[in-house]
Amino acid sequence: MFRIKLFIVFLFTLLSHLQAEELNLKISLKNGTDGGIGRADTIKLIALQGGMTPIGEFQNKQGDFLLEKINFPDEAPVLIQVSYKGANYNKMVPPTPMFRNKVQEITVYEITSDFKGMDVKSLMQILREENSVRVYKIFLIENNSNPPQSFYNKNSPLEIYVPKEATEVFGQLKQGDSKMGIPLTLTDGVKGKILDRPILPGSSELQISYSLPAKSLADISFKDEFSFEDKKSPRVIFFKPKDMKVEVKGAIGKEEIKDNIPQGLGALRVTYPAASSVEISVTGGSFEPEEDPHSAESRKVRNGTLFTTWDKSALGVIGIIGVLFTLSFVFVYRK
């Protein structure tokens, strides 16, 4: 019995060595604000294998340096997360020698609390579900600060308007050169949820999703208002199903969009008042149950998208909304 246990321990030890490779990781930090040497308060190495597994953490690094004897998993990418003055800068290293052996160049930026360099546009998508209405608020953020700096105002953080009756509130942020959507921990603010995270230079996509109870396709009304986006630009509101009626009370202007929109969607171009809220009313709308080929029994699928849960669908929704963003700019600036 002892020999069997010893063999099992030996086997697991052997497999662990076969599944990991010890490497020296070369990193070069640059400062994108002043063009000088970059600094890191903390560097975390995270293996993206069956989740996020920490494989190393280092403090107070700068310039060019070597992280020695890092156990890289053979078939999993590794995320390098550099933290500097409260902002995180991520770089993905694919599981191939060509990428792992090269110098990993990462650019960090100084912090600014000045919002003048930010350009923000937004849109909304309203989806009818069987017993609720789900709302997606999407923000396309351009940080055009010059010189480039990460925006963060600790004393006056960005806040997104969310109705008080909303449930299942989720958030996700994708920014900079990273293709990863970062789940957000949203805290309560005065009028909604606080975005307590720096906005890096370049383009960012922020998505906030929440649910409003509407049992058995009931009609509902909820308030909405602009948060930190450009209040002079109209907001495009997409909705599905198309037979659902959407009214916006208190708007300065409203126009139905009929051409060049995705099939099966309705759309409105709405001008919000600068200093007050509007009331959005959702009336009617059909719900068509669909067969789920992966289930032994038929079940009802959410009417608005191909997705059924946030954690499985967030990245997919961001991709679809990215297309809608492009369309929204055509709608807004066509005239």
C-alpha positions in Angstrom: 0.0 0.0 0.0 2.9 2.3 0.9 4.5 1.6 -2.5 1.3 2.5 -4.3 1.0 5.8 -2.5 4.6 6.6 -3.2 4.1 5.8 -6.9 1.1 8.1 -7.0 3.0 11.0 -5.4 5.9 10.4 -7.9 3.5 10.4 -10.8 1.8 13.6 -9.8 5.2 15.2 -9.3 6.4 14.1 -12.7 3.2 15.4 -14.4 3.5 18.7 -12.7 7.0 19.1 -14.1 5.8 18.1 -17.5 3.0 20.6 -17.5 5.2 23.6 -16.5 8.3 25.2 -17.9 10.8 27.3 -15.8 11.6 30.5 -17.7 13.2 33.9 -17.1 10.8 36.6 -18.1 12.3 39.8 -19.6 10.2 43.0 -19.0 10.8 46.5 -20.2 8.6 49.3 -18.6 8.1 52.6 -20.5 6.3 55.7 -19.3 3.9 56.8 -22.1 3.3 60.2 -20.5 6.9 61.6 -20.5 8.7 59.0 -22.7 11.0 58.0 -19.8 11.5 54.9 -17.7 8.3 53.2 -16.6 7.7 52.1 -13.0 5.5 49.4 -11.4 4.2 49.4 -7.9 3.2 45.8 -8.3 3.6 43.2 -11.0 1.4 40.1 -10.9 1.8 37.0 -13.2 -1.4 35.1 -13.7 -1.8 31.8 -15.6 -5.1 31.7 -17.5 -5.7 27.9 -17.2 -9.0 26.8 -15.8 -9.5 30.2 -14.3 -6.9 32.7 -13.1 -4.0 31.2 -11.1 -1.3 33.4 -9.6 2.2 32.3 -10.4 4.2 35.3 -9.2 4.1 38.7 -7.6 6.8 41.4 -7.5 7.1 44.8 -6.0 8.7 48.1 -7.0 10.2 47.4 -10.4 11.3 49.9 -13.0 12.9 50.1 -16.5 14.4 46.9 -17.9 14.7 43.8 -15.6 14.5 40.0 -15.4 12.0 37.9 -13.4 13.9 34.7 -12.9 12.7 31.1 -12.7 9.0 31.6 -13.4 7.0 28.4 -13.8 5.0 28.9 -17.0 2.3 26.4 -17.7 3.0 24.7 -21.0 -0.3 25.2 -22.8 -1.8 28.3 -21.1 -1.3 32.0 -21.8 0.1 34.1 -18.9 -1.3 37.6 -18.0 1.2 40.2 -16.9 -0.6 42.8 -14.8 1.4 45.9 -14.0 -0.1 48.3 -11.4 1.1 51.9 -11.3 -0.6 54.7 -9.2 -3.9 52.7 -9.0 -4.2 51.8 -12.7 -3.6 48.3 -14.1 -1.9 47.7 -17.4 -2.3 44.2 -18.8 -0.3 42.2 -21.4 -1.1 38.6 -22.5 1.8 36.3 -23.3 0.8 33.4 -25.6 2.0 29.8 -24.7 4.7 29.7 -27.4 8.5 30.1 -27.0 8.6 32.9 -29.7 6.5 35.1 -27.4 7.7 33.9 -24.0 11.4 34.5 -24.8 11.0 38.0 -26.2 11.1 41.2 -24.1 7.7 42.1 -22.8 7.3 45.8 -23.4 4.6 47.4 -21.2 3.7 51.1 -21.2 2.3 52.8 -18.1 1.0 56.4 -17.7 0.8 59.1 -15.1 -2.6 59.9 -13.6 -4.8 62.9 -14.3 -8.1 64.0 -12.7 -8.9 66.4 -15.5 -11.9 65.1 -17.5 -11.4 67.6 -20.4 -9.5 65.1 -22.5 -12.3 62.5 -22.5 -14.8 62.0 -25.3 -17.8 59.8 -24.4 -20.7 58.6 -26.5 -23.4 56.1 -25.3 -26.3 54.0 -26.5 -28.9 51.8 -24.9 -30.4 48.4 -25.8 -33.7 47.3 -24.3 -34.5 43.6 -24.4 -37.9 42.0 -23.6 -37.6 38.8 -21.5 -40.4 36.6 -20.2 -40.6 38.1 -16.8 -38.3 41.1 -17.0 -36.8 43.8 -19.2 -33.0 43.9 -19.4 -31.3 47.1 -20.2 -27.7 47.4 -21.6 -26.1 50.8 -21.3 -22.9 51.0 -23.5 -20.3 53.7 -23.3 -17.5 54.3 -25.9 -14.8 56.3 -24.2 -12.0 58.0 -25.9 -9.2 59.3 -23.6 -7.5 61.9 -25.8 -5.4 63.5 -23.0 -2.3 65.2 -24.2 0.3 64.1 -23.1 -1.4 60.7 -22.7 -2.5 60.1 -19.1 -4.8 57.7 -17.3 -7.9 59.4 -16.0 -8.8 58.9 -12.4 -10.4 61.2 -9.9 -10.6 59.6 -6.5 -12.6 62.5 -4.9 -15.1 62.6 -7.8 -15.3 59.2 -9.5 -17.4 58.6 -12.6 -21.0 57.5 -11.9 -23.4 55.7 -14.2 -27.1 56.4 -13.7 -29.0 53.2 -12.8 -32.7 53.2 -11.6 -33.2 52.4 -7.9 -35.5 49.5 -8.7 -33.0 47.8 -10.9 -31.7 44.3 -10.0 -28.9 42.0 -11.4 -26.7 45.0 -12.0 -23.4 44.0 -13.7 -20.6 45.9 -15.3 -17.6 45.2 -17.6 -14.8 47.3 -18.9 -12.5 46.7 -21.9 -9.8 49.3 -22.5 -6.5 50.1 -24.1 -4.9 47.4 -26.2 -6.2 44.6 -24.0 -8.9 42.4 -25.6 -10.1 41.2 -22.2 -13.3 42.4 -20.6 -12.8 43.2 -17.0 -15.7 42.4 -14.6 -16.4 45.4 -12.4 -17.3 45.6 -8.7 -19.9 48.4 -8.8 -20.5 50.3 -5.6 -23.6 52.5 -4.9 -23.4 56.2 -5.7 -25.9 59.1 -5.5 -27.7 58.3 -8.7 -26.5 54.8 -9.7 -23.2 52.9 -9.7 -19.7 54.2 -9.3 -16.9 53.3 -11.8 -14.0 53.2 -9.4 -11.3 52.3 -12.0 -8.9 54.5 -14.0 -9.6 55.0 -17.7 -6.5 54.4 -19.8 -5.4 56.4 -22.8 -7.1 55.4 -26.1 -10.4 53.7 -26.6 -12.4 51.9 -23.8 -15.8 50.1 -23.9 -17.9 50.2 -20.7 -21.1 48.1 -20.4 -23.6 48.3 -17.6 -26.5 45.8 -17.6 -29.5 45.7 -15.3 -32.8 44.0 -15.0 -36.3 45.4 -14.3 -39.2 43.1 -13.2 -42.0 42.8 -15.8 -43.8 39.6 -15.0 -45.7 37.9 -17.8 -44.7 40.6 -20.4 -46.1 43.4 -18.2 -45.7 47.0 -19.2 -43.1 49.0 -17.3 -41.6 52.5 -17.0 -38.2 53.5 -15.7 -36.1 56.7 -15.5 -32.9 57.3 -17.3 -30.5 60.2 -17.7 -27.0 61.0 -19.1 -24.1 60.4 -16.8 -20.7 61.6 -17.9 -21.2 61.3 -21.7 -21.5 64.2 -24.2 -24.9 65.7 -23.3 -25.1 67.4 -26.7 -25.2 64.1 -28.6 -28.5 62.2 -29.0 -28.6 58.7 -27.6 -29.6 55.8 -29.9 -31.9 53.3 -28.2 -32.2 49.9 -29.8 -35.0 47.6 -28.7 -36.1 44.0 -29.3 -38.6 42.5 -30.1 -39.5 45.0 -32.8 -43.2 44.9 -32.0 -42.4 46.3 -28.5 -43.4 50.0 -28.2 -40.9 52.3 -26.5 -41.9 55.8 -25.5 -39.6 58.5 -24.0 -41.3 61.2 -21.9 -39.4 64.4 -21.2 -37.1 64.1 -24.2 -36.2 67.2 -26.1 -36.5 65.4 -29.4 -37.3 61.8 -30.6 -37.0 60.2 -34.0 -37.6 56.7 -35.2 -34.8 55.1 -37.2 -36.1 52.9 -40.0 -33.1 52.3 -42.3 -29.8 50.6 -41.9 -30.4 48.9 -38.6 -29.8 45.2 -37.7 -32.7 42.9 -38.6 -35.3 42.4 -35.9 -34.4 45.5 -34.0 -36.3 48.8 -33.6 -34.4 52.0 -33.0 -34.9 55.5 -31.8 -32.7 58.6 -31.8 -33.4 60.5 -28.6 -32.2 63.9 -27.4 -32.1 64.1 -23.6 -32.4 67.2 -21.6 -29.1 68.3 -20.2 -30.0 68.6 -16.6 -32.9 66.3 -15.9 -34.1 62.7 -16.5 -36.5 61.1 -19.0 -39.0 58.4 -18.4 -38.8 55.4 -20.7 -42.0 53.3 -21.1 -42.0 49.8 -22.5 -45.3 48.4 -23.7 -46.2 45.1 -25.2 -43.8 43.0 -27.1 -44.0 39.3 -27.9 -41.9 36.5 -26.3 -41.2 33.4 -28.4 -39.9 30.3 -26.7 -37.2 28.5 -28.6 -35.9 24.9 -28.5 -32.5 24.6 -26.8 -30.6 21.8 -28.7 -28.4 21.2 -25.7 -31.3 20.3 -23.4 -33.3 17.1 -23.2 -36.4 19.2 -22.7 -37.4 22.4 -24.4 -36.8 25.5 -22.4 -37.4 29.2 -22.8 -34.6 31.3 -24.1 -34.2 35.0 -23.5 -35.8 36.9 -26.4 -33.2 39.6 -26.9 -30.0 37.9 -27.6 -28.4 34.5 -28.2 -27.2 34.5 -24.6 -28.8 33.3 -21.4 -26.6 34.4 -18.6 -24.3 37.4 -18.0 -21.1 35.4 -17.1 -21.4 33.3 -20.3 -22.4 36.2 -22.6 -20.7 39.4 -21.6 -17.9 39.2 -24.2 -20.4 38.2 -26.9 -22.7 41.1 -26.0 -19.8 43.5 -26.1 -18.9 42.2 -29.6 -22.5 42.7 -30.9 -22.8 46.1 -29.2 -19.5 47.1 -30.9 -21.3 46.8 -34.2 -24.3 48.7 -32.9 -21.9 51.5 -31.8 -20.6 51.9 -35.4 -24.2 52.1 -36.6 -25.1 54.6 -33.8 -22.4 57.1 -35.0 -23.7 56.8 -38.5 -27.2 57.6 -37.2 -26.1 60.5 -35.0 -23.8 62.3 -37.4 -25.4 61.4 -40.8 -27.2 64.8 -41.1 
